[in-house]
Amino acid sequence: RRERALARSRLALAELGRRGVRAGIIGSLAAGRFRAHSDVDFLVLECPAALRYAIEGALERIMDDIAFDVVYLDELDAGVRARAIAQLKHAADL
């Protein structure tokens, strides 16, 4: 399941990039603690205004049955933002 989550996450990040969205992965998948019931946490760094909150549909199609969350960097308070950026992994790092 972890390998499938990694592959789908890489595809999702590539698709987001084609749409002008800068994003990465945080949480258990980024930290190497992904388990059977884990979800994938996407951290959106930059996103065109027209796509904000609309990218979830694209992610649903790509991620299929793998649960995910989308977190927007600019909605996090400073302390959480720093921790999120510290654990951020881009597609090439997964």
C-alpha positions in Angstrom: 0.0 0.0 0.0 2.9 2.4 0.7 4.4 1.9 -2.7 1.0 2.5 -4.3 0.6 5.7 -2.2 4.0 6.8 -3.3 3.4 6.2 -6.9 0.0 7.9 -6.8 1.4 10.9 -4.9 4.1 11.4 -7.5 1.5 11.4 -10.2 -0.7 13.8 -8.2 2.2 16.2 -7.6 3.1 16.1 -11.3 -0.5 16.9 -12.3 -0.7 19.7 -9.8 2.6 21.1 -11.1 1.2 21.1 -14.7 -1.7 23.2 -13.3 0.6 25.8 -11.7 0.3 24.5 -8.2 3.4 24.1 -6.1 2.9 21.3 -3.6 4.6 18.6 -1.7 3.9 15.8 0.8 4.0 16.0 4.6 3.0 13.7 7.4 3.4 9.9 7.6 4.3 9.3 3.9 7.0 12.0 4.0 8.3 10.7 7.3 8.4 7.1 6.2 5.7 6.0 8.7 2.9 5.4 6.2 0.8 2.4 7.3 -2.3 0.5 6.1 -4.7 3.1 7.5 -2.6 6.2 6.9 -3.7 9.0 4.5 -1.5 11.2 2.3 -1.1 14.8 3.3 -0.5 17.3 0.5 0.9 20.7 1.5 0.0 23.4 -1.1 2.7 26.1 -1.1 1.4 28.2 -4.0 -1.8 27.9 -6.0 -3.5 30.0 -8.7 -6.6 31.6 -7.1 -8.9 30.0 -9.5 -7.8 26.5 -8.4 -7.8 27.1 -4.7 -10.0 24.4 -3.1 -10.8 23.0 -6.6 -7.8 20.7 -6.8 -9.3 18.1 -4.6 -11.3 16.7 -7.5 -8.1 16.1 -9.5 -6.5 14.5 -6.5 -9.5 12.2 -5.9 -9.2 10.9 -9.4 -5.5 10.3 -9.2 -5.3 9.0 -5.6 -8.3 6.6 -6.2 -9.0 4.8 -3.0 -6.1 6.2 -1.0 -7.3 8.8 1.5 -5.7 12.2 1.4 -5.9 15.7 3.0 -5.0 19.0 1.4 -3.4 21.7 3.6 -2.7 25.2 2.4 0.5 26.7 3.7 -0.9 30.2 4.0 -3.7 29.0 6.3 -1.3 27.6 8.9 -0.1 29.5 11.9 3.7 30.3 12.0 4.7 27.4 14.3 2.8 24.8 12.4 4.0 26.3 9.1 7.6 25.9 10.1 7.1 22.3 11.1 5.3 21.5 7.9 8.0 23.1 5.7 10.7 21.2 7.7 9.1 17.8 6.8 8.0 18.7 3.2 9.0 16.2 0.5 8.7 16.9 -3.2 8.0 14.2 -5.7 11.7 13.6 -6.4 12.3 13.1 -2.6 9.7 10.4 -2.2 
